Amino acid sequence: MQHGITGVNVRKSIALLLLLVILTAASIIVFLAQVNSDTAPNGDNLPNGANESHGIEITDFKWTSGWQNPGGLEMIKLFNITIHSLETKDTEGLGVQVKLFANDNELQTETQFFGPGIIGQSAVHGSFDGLLGAGEVRELRGIVITSLDELPNDFDAVVIEAKVMLGDVVLDELTAP
């Protein structure tokens, strides 16, 4: 009885080796495609974390106080803004921008966020942490501060513009009286 490599055994070994190489190559291609889709910029040149559908929305905005004068020449007004992620992944790096306008002129303002909805912030002063989980709805409480000199005589003429931003890209915006 002779032991050794026969032509049939060699062909089986080559076939198994070839099958193993093909399966390994396919696994590497699938892995690289997944990594690339998570990190490559999309067609709109959005930063990572946002898809082309712009799935972050402002779903509500409301003033929660009238204009108040805490002293000096400052005027303040409290608001709530609700943002909702329609994304399937968490989105990082978001910014919420609030501006005031009167008679088509932008007023000089400062905006601060506080309270629930601001992760890691328990003091009155804070900022939105920029993270919105997949499917998350978050209500942010904020205060807009401006100078009495900036406001028109008719306070009701002031219009707010709120934007949710990812880098320089506006994902959603809302204008309200």
Buried (B, 14 or more C-beta within 10 A) or exposed (E): EEEEEEEEEEEEEEEEEEEEEEEEEEEEEEEEEEEEEEEEEEEEEBBBBBBEEBBBBBEBBEBEEEBEEEEEEEBBBBBBBBBBBEBEBEBBBBBBEBBBBBEEEEBEBEBBBBBEBBEEBEEEEBBBBBBBEEEBBBBBBBBBBBBEEBBEEEEEEBBBBBBBBBBEEEBBEBEBE
